């Protein structure tokens, strides 16, 4: 395996430039797909390599259930700095598993609490709660999900702004934005170097919904006013914060007051975002090839070392 097993652990650094440039230069929908796919691929590769290192490290521990031959010198030679890297991979992988489990548990807990808060209400696309606290969020579900808004929020918005608010939240549901957010959160837990991509996707899904709402309402300025006013009156909700995060509002408003983003399938190589995207793609490809090479090499080494 050599140093190839270590490359996927640091190659997520190649995606940092595209995280910033994609949210600025690409259409939010394209940026969300690009960044999420890149984060997931890099996270899977780094986790696979951590698993391979853990196998070698675990085989060196006394009393382990693995075959004794897996700790032979021939196997350990396949891993660079096997004594340090192999044993360090064990707590590292356990930390990754614990972090991802915590993200999933928190996501399910917030959804259950939000669903319990709607118990007894009719199953409609929009649920209006009689609450003086201003908030609005999209609650995904097994069917189409629901838009939840409080009367406190509706009374603070004009008629066209309310329409923009509903269009924004419905766009979250239609686009399945909660899935993108969950995937990048898991990826960031798997590899801390992917946190800039998680932050970028948190912004691009909001921008995606903003653009969809602008198309429904027919006025980017109306959506900008609705976002700004809703952000000014909103208060953090202790139960529903996972669905009501507004994102960086000033940047969203500034983007809506500017021209609409152009829709491109893939950025040109002769642009800054194009270079960054191709660099991230190259890093992802190298990471995938390195992890695949390491997995096949370790499999063959362990197979040769395992007595029949």
ABEGO torsion letter per residue (X at the ends): XEAAAAAAAAAAAAAAAAAAAAAAABBAAAAAAAAAAAAAAAAAAAAAAAAAAAAAAAAABBGBABBAAAABAAAAAABBGAAAAAAAAAAAAAAAAAAAAAAAAAAAAAAAAAAAAABGBBBBABBBBBBABBBBBBBBBABAEBBBBBAAAAAABBAAAAAAAAAAAAAAAAAGAAAAAAAAAAAAAABAAAAAAAAAAAAAAAAAAAAAAAAAAGBAAAAAAAAAAAAAABBBBAAAAAAABAEBAAAAAAAAABBBBBBBABBBAABAAAAAAAAAAAAAAAAAAAAAAAAAAAAAAAAAABBX
